Every structure is written in structure tokens, then in C-alpha cells.
Amino acid sequence: MVIYQLPNGKIIRLTLEEYLDLTDEDIVYLVSIDFGESAQSPWTGSVLPYNTKGKDFENFEEDGDSNIRGDLPEDFDMGLDIPDVDFE
């Protein structure tokens, strides 16, 4: 489900397929017939109230692993030719 705000400020709910098929003419038509509903809150349809920490994030914090890219070795070469410069 996609929440789309029309240029007149009203919102409409569309499926992903409807959103991808939406043309400029469709938007002009929807605005001209005053279609949609007014959003009473800027957080309408937000997922923030349902946000929970994932188990992977909790395990990462508990392990205290400082290597964010745990699957890469510390001496991993990204293919960049950066010279090792000593500024003494």
C-alpha cells in the first residue's frame, strides 16, 4: 500500500501497481474532482509507532563487536591505490 499526497494536499491510498501506472493526467483528474482525504496528522500511515528493534541489532550491541563489517577481514583491500604516507 502506497500513500500518495496530491498537489492539493489530499492523500490517496494506492497499490504499488496503481502507483507505478499513475500518469500526470491521472493526477490532474484526481485533483479536479477533489478526490482523496485530508491528512489530519503529518504522521498518517507512518510505521514509526510499530518500529521495534530487530534481533540482529540487539545481538550486535550485546556482542560489543566493533567491526561493523564482520564478514570482512581487517586487512581487506577495497582496490584503492592509496599510498601509506608517514607525516613525521
C-alpha positions in Angstrom: 0.0 0.0 0.0 1.3 3.4 -1.0 0.1 6.7 0.5 0.4 9.4 -2.2 -0.1 13.1 -1.5 -1.8 15.0 -4.3 -0.7 18.6 -5.1 -3.8 19.9 -3.4 -2.7 18.3 -0.1 -5.1 15.4 -0.1 -3.8 11.9 0.2 -4.9 8.7 -1.6 -4.0 5.1 -1.0 -2.8 3.1 -3.9 -1.4 -0.3 -4.6 2.1 -0.4 -5.9 0.8 -1.3 -9.4 -1.6 1.6 -9.4 1.2 4.0 -8.2 3.5 2.8 -11.0 0.8 3.3 -13.6 -0.1 6.8 -12.4 0.3 9.5 -15.0 0.3 13.3 -14.9 -3.2 13.3 -16.4 -4.5 10.9 -13.7 -3.1 13.3 -11.0 -4.8 16.3 -12.7 -8.1 14.4 -12.9 -7.9 13.4 -9.2 -7.3 17.0 -8.2 -10.0 18.3 -10.4 -12.7 16.0 -8.8 -11.3 16.8 -5.3 -10.6 13.2 -4.7 -8.8 11.9 -1.6 -8.9 12.6 2.1 -7.3 15.3 4.1 -4.5 14.2 6.4 -5.2 15.1 10.0 -1.7 14.4 11.1 1.7 14.5 9.4 2.3 11.0 10.8 -0.7 9.5 8.9 0.2 6.0 7.8 3.6 6.1 9.5 5.3 2.9 10.5 7.1 4.6 13.4 4.6 3.5 16.1 5.2 -0.1 15.1 9.0 0.1 15.0 10.8 -2.4 17.1 14.4 -3.4 17.4 15.5 -6.4 15.3 17.2 -9.3 17.0 20.3 -8.8 14.8 20.7 -5.3 16.1 20.4 -6.4 19.7 22.9 -9.2 19.2 25.3 -6.8 17.6 25.1 -4.5 20.6 25.4 -7.3 23.1 28.5 -8.8 21.4 30.3 -5.5 21.6 31.8 -6.2 18.2 33.5 -3.1 16.9 33.9 -4.4 13.4 30.7 -3.3 11.6 31.6 -5.4 8.6 32.1 -8.6 10.5 32.3 -10.7 7.3 35.4 -8.8 6.0 38.9 -9.2 7.4 40.5 -6.2 8.9 43.1 -6.0 6.1 40.5 -6.1 3.4 41.7 -4.2 0.3 39.0 -2.3 -1.4 41.1 -1.9 -4.6 42.0 1.7 -3.9 45.6 2.7 -4.6 46.0 4.9 -1.5 49.7 5.3 -0.6 50.7 4.8 3.0 52.1 8.3 3.9 54.0 9.0 7.0 53.6 12.6 8.1 56.5 12.9 10.5 
